[in-house]
Amino acid sequence: MARRSIVVRAEREPKFKCRVVRRCAVCGRKHGYMRDFDMCRICFREAAHEGHIPGVKKSSW
């Protein structure tokens, strides 16, 4: 979990548009972020396994 102060700082409007920091909406993590789902890879995996994301299922071959 990211510290609350870091999450709040990331939510503010940046001085320049290239400084936008995208963070996971669930845990606040910035690395491994997936824009399509607005969450990090870890939270995405947990949500997909629980069936909270429609149209996503675990692949197996």
Secondary structure as UniProt FT lines:
FT   HELIX           4..11
FT   HELIX           17..19
FT   TURN            25..27
FT   TURN            31..32
FT   STRAND          33..34
FT   TURN            35..38
FT   STRAND          39..40
FT   HELIX           41..50
FT   TURN            54..55
//
